[in-house]
Amino acid sequence: MDTAFLNMSLETLEGWLRETDETRLETLWTAADETRRAYVGDEVHLRGLIEISNRCARNCAYCGLRADNKQIERYRMEKHEIMDCAHQAKGFGYGTVVLQAGEDFGITRAWMTDLIQTIKAETGLAVTLSLGERDDDDLTAWREAGADRYLLRFETSNKELYARIHPPAKGKTVSDRPAILRRLQALGYEAGSGVMIGIPGQTYASVAQDIDLFRALDLDMLGVGPYIAHPHTPLGEDKMPAAPANEQVPNTELMTYKVVALTRLVCPEANLPSTTALATLNLANGRELGLLRGANILMPNMTPPQYRVLYEIYPAKACIQETARDCHACMGARIRSIGRTPGTGHGGRKHRVPTGESLFLH
């Protein structure tokens, strides 16, 4: 792969984000797909997502799980319920479970340590954690217990916008998520992050900077999804300003694909999911188009339906009523429909020389 891919300038990245010519965009999609094939192959790895708690101590301006949302019924799954999901994921042939929650400090260090150790002992699955900002002792203990990966989205690299949508925890200053991601890497986790596309106030220049930060951090997993408004949040209630019309990034399916494709080109080895949010915008083939434009991961939802409907980061989430078995069958069919194959094993990042030639974008 030509190093020009890795070294695309901010100006070039922004130019692609603003691109509207369909012929030019087909060139982008092809380049991203060829790069994906060369670096991570045709396997689509499946991560079994378990939304273990919707309790959250934070008040992020976009998220339906925010502490001040009193219109949501809260839950925290029991260990035996989570283990049932993990065993089911193992039975489906998945290599990883993702334990996701709001920033729930009822999930204690000891409780999570025990859960990680039990999952590893009984299933051998890779364990990915997505539990928000936790202190260093928690992160160290969970890594020592066997957790393999940690996901912590920075959502935007623009510090002013970040401060607007991520008010600090009580008694604390605004967090530095890139610094936390570097600490996760130092602890030996595969570290993952991500951004939302189309946050009110987000500009094309700031999204180009997001992609550049992905590259600088050299992350192992990168999630890109459209911003979808939740009515019971400050953003959903239009309490925060948009950028000027010619600078505001739209929260569209097309814009999300552009960011996925560009992320693949500058971070060729990373694992990139085609997200549920994309499927929410386009249930028919949003996931497939994401996979054809640079992504190589799907995250079938293992959460029991009675809890899944309560994990409402944004409303009208795709496939909310499906069982885990329904989701498994659907994902496999979608993967095969585009000529790809379900992955085997843990599916971690592989540092490798590409297996084929990629196209060069001028």
Order of alpha helices (4+ residues) and beta strands (2+ residues): alpha-alpha-alpha-beta-alpha-beta-alpha-beta-alpha-beta-alpha-alpha-beta-alpha-beta-alpha-alpha-alpha-beta-alpha-alpha-beta
